[in-house]
Amino acid sequence: MTVNEVCAELADENGKPLARSTFYDWRAKKRGPKCTRLPNGDLRIRRADFDRWFDGLAEENA
């Protein structure tokens, strides 16, 4: 998944995607999903890593 796709998945109830700056802030603080940097410098997030991270959020708040 691209960063834009992850942000779209995390959209609010009105459909507004998560701000890219918020994603990068979470990443810098090690609070976001695991990312892989491609040779061209772009980031990608594997669906399984995203799902695992997202499911972990629900467990933390349970």
Residue frames as qw, qx, qy, qz and C-alpha x, y, z in Angstrom:
[[0.000, 0.891, 0.455, 0.000, 0.00, 0.00, 0.00],
 [0.355, 0.485, -0.058, 0.797, 1.17, 3.53, -0.61],
 [0.130, -0.165, -0.494, 0.844, 1.10, 6.21, 2.06],
 [0.372, -0.016, -0.156, -0.915, -1.90, 7.75, 0.32],
 [0.625, -0.187, -0.680, -0.335, -3.74, 4.42, 0.40],
 [0.426, -0.234, -0.719, 0.497, -3.04, 4.01, 4.12],
 [0.054, 0.114, 0.246, -0.961, -4.26, 7.55, 4.79],
 [0.509, -0.096, -0.408, -0.752, -7.44, 6.82, 2.80],
 [0.580, -0.224, -0.783, 0.012, -8.03, 3.65, 4.86],
 [0.350, -0.326, -0.581, 0.659, -7.81, 5.76, 8.01],
 [0.081, -0.412, -0.270, -0.866, -10.31, 8.38, 6.79],
 [0.192, 0.065, 0.581, -0.789, -12.66, 9.98, 9.30],
 [0.353, 0.437, 0.791, -0.242, -16.43, 9.47, 9.30],
 [0.381, 0.775, 0.095, -0.496, -16.82, 12.20, 6.66],
 [0.860, 0.428, 0.192, 0.203, -14.40, 10.46, 4.30],
 [0.141, 0.931, -0.322, 0.098, -11.55, 12.93, 4.83],
 [0.873, 0.148, -0.370, 0.282, -8.26, 10.97, 4.68],
 [0.669, -0.631, -0.034, 0.391, -5.72, 11.07, 7.47],
 [0.183, 0.947, -0.249, -0.090, -3.19, 13.84, 6.87],
 [0.831, 0.356, -0.310, 0.293, 0.11, 12.60, 5.43],
 [0.086, 0.647, -0.476, 0.589, 1.89, 14.69, 8.04],
 [0.723, -0.420, 0.326, -0.441, 0.13, 12.72, 10.78],
 [0.990, 0.121, -0.073, 0.028, 1.22, 9.45, 9.20],
 [0.599, 0.520, -0.374, 0.481, 4.83, 10.62, 9.02],
 [0.281, -0.631, 0.421, -0.588, 4.64, 11.87, 12.61],
 [0.914, -0.247, 0.188, -0.259, 3.42, 8.45, 13.77],
 [0.901, 0.322, -0.192, 0.221, 6.19, 6.81, 11.76],
 [0.269, 0.652, -0.437, 0.558, 8.86, 9.03, 13.34],
 [0.459, -0.486, 0.475, -0.572, 7.52, 8.13, 16.79],
 [0.150, 0.144, -0.978, -0.024, 7.39, 4.39, 15.91],
 [0.429, 0.205, 0.613, -0.632, 3.61, 4.38, 16.34],
 [0.645, 0.433, -0.182, -0.603, 2.63, 3.60, 12.76],
 [0.973, 0.131, 0.181, -0.059, 2.60, 0.41, 10.71],
 [0.625, -0.346, 0.497, 0.493, 5.86, -1.16, 9.53],
 [0.498, 0.817, -0.053, -0.286, 7.09, 0.48, 6.31],
 [0.777, -0.019, 0.397, 0.488, 9.50, -0.57, 3.58],
 [0.112, 0.805, -0.192, -0.550, 11.48, 2.00, 1.62],
 [0.841, 0.458, 0.258, 0.127, 11.79, 1.23, -2.08],
 [0.658, -0.041, 0.204, 0.724, 14.97, 1.95, -4.08],
 [0.184, 0.599, 0.308, 0.716, 13.30, 5.08, -5.51],
 [0.066, 0.153, -0.416, 0.894, 12.73, 6.40, -1.96],
 [0.580, -0.323, -0.241, -0.708, 8.98, 5.78, -1.81],
 [0.295, -0.188, 0.806, -0.477, 7.44, 4.04, 1.18],
 [0.627, -0.114, -0.606, -0.476, 5.21, 0.99, 0.99],
 [0.454, -0.248, 0.651, -0.556, 3.21, -0.71, 3.70],
 [0.231, -0.031, -0.943, -0.236, 2.30, -4.37, 3.30],
 [0.589, -0.392, -0.312, -0.635, -1.40, -5.08, 3.80],
 [0.775, -0.296, -0.542, 0.138, -0.61, -7.75, 6.43],
 [0.417, -0.018, -0.390, 0.821, 1.57, -5.27, 8.38],
 [0.236, -0.289, -0.051, -0.926, -1.14, -2.62, 8.20],
 [0.708, -0.377, -0.437, -0.407, -3.84, -5.05, 9.35],
 [0.699, -0.205, -0.544, 0.416, -1.65, -6.34, 12.22],
 [0.202, 0.086, -0.259, 0.941, -0.90, -2.76, 13.33],
 [0.406, -0.315, -0.192, -0.836, -4.55, -1.72, 13.07],
 [0.760, -0.355, -0.521, -0.158, -5.78, -4.78, 14.96],
 [0.567, -0.087, -0.502, 0.647, -3.19, -4.03, 17.65],
 [0.082, -0.266, 0.105, -0.955, -4.73, -0.60, 18.15],
 [0.665, -0.380, -0.325, -0.555, -8.08, -2.16, 18.95],
 [0.784, -0.229, -0.531, 0.226, -6.46, -4.51, 21.46],
 [0.345, 0.108, -0.368, 0.857, -4.65, -1.63, 23.20],
 [0.281, -0.214, 0.056, -0.934, -7.93, 0.23, 23.64],
 [0.627, -0.293, -0.651, -0.311, -10.01, -2.77, 24.70]]
